[in-house]
């Protein structure tokens, strides 16, 4: 691959911001990535910081992965109980309750599968 700006030079990497090939003369090393000197550095820094924030949010969301299905199940039980035993009995409350319970189960098992695959990915990347 050739440098986008200097066609006679071999590219040493790809700019994080514009995805163009850059040579050693054009490259600014940002630690985790490369960027075009003076034209794409700020945008590449923004992309890197955005990625770091996304990783932090993802790690925090895993911490509360069981809270969502528990809340959905609680709402399902509340609606189902009101629909079956409330006065007056109402199929209108029972049906959303059953829906909440089904969705809670699906969400729980999907999150478990996702967390297992994510752990395998982390183990393979660390070794």
N, C-alpha and C positions, 0 to 999 in steps of 0.2 A: 504494500500500500504506500502511496505517495502522500506527502504533505499537501494539504489543500492550497496553501498560500505559495509554497515553494515546490513546484512540481518536479524539480530536479533532485530533491532530497527525499530520503526514505522516512516514513512516518514512524515515530516511536510510540504512539498511542492515539487514542481517540478522545476528543474534547467531551467532557461530561455534559456540557450545556448544549453545544450545537452538533455533536456527533460527527465532526469532521476529523479527518486524519491530520495530526500535527507532528512537526519535526521537533528536535531538541531545541532549536532556536525559538520556535513559537510556543513551546510548552511551558506552562506554569505548574509546578508541582504543588498540589493542595493537600498532600498527605495521603488521602484515600483515593484521589483521582487526579486527572490532568485537565487543564483548561487552556484555552487560547489566552496568551498574555494580553492584558489590558482590555480585551473585548468581552471575554466570557467569564472572567474570574468571579465577579460578584454573583452572577447567576448560578455558577457552579457551587459556590459557597451556600447559596440559598437552597439548592437541591440537596446538598449534603446535610445541612441542618434539618431540612424537612424530613429526610430519610431517618435521621437520628431520632427525631420526635416521634415518627411513626413506629419505630422499633420500641421506644419507651411506652407508647400507648398500647401496643400489642402485648408487651410483657405485663402491663397492669391489667389488661382485659382478661388475661388468662387467670389472674388471681381471683376474679369474680365470675368465672365461667359457670360455677354451680348455682350462683345466686339467681340468675335469670330463669332457669327451669324451675327452681323452687318457687319463685314468685308466680310464674305461670301456672304451676300446679295448685298453688294456694288460691289463685283467682278461679281456677277451674273448679276446685272443690266448693268454694263459696257460691259460685253461680249454680253448680249442680245441686247443692244442698237447698238453696233457695228455690230452685225450680221444682224439686221433688217434695220438699217438706214445708216450704213457705206457704203463707196464706195470701192469696189464693194460689193453688198449684199452677205453675206456668211452664209450659214447654218452651216458651220464649227464653226463659232463663236457663233451662236445662241444656238446650242445644249449644249455646256459647260455652257453657261449663265443660261439656264433653269436648268441644273444640279446643279449649284452653288446655285440657289434660292431654289430649293427643299431641298438640303442638309442643307442650313441655317435654313429653317423651321423645319426640323426634329431635328437638333441639338438644336435649341432653346427650343422646347417642351420637348425633353429628359432631357435637363439641368434643366428646370423648375420642372419636375417631380422628378428628383434626389434631387434637393435642398429642395423640400417639404418633401420628405421622410427623408432626413438628418435632417431637423428641427424637425420633429416628434421624431426621434431617440434621438436628443439632449435634447428635452423637457422631454422625458420619462426617460432618464438617470440622469437628474438633479433633478427630483422629487423623 
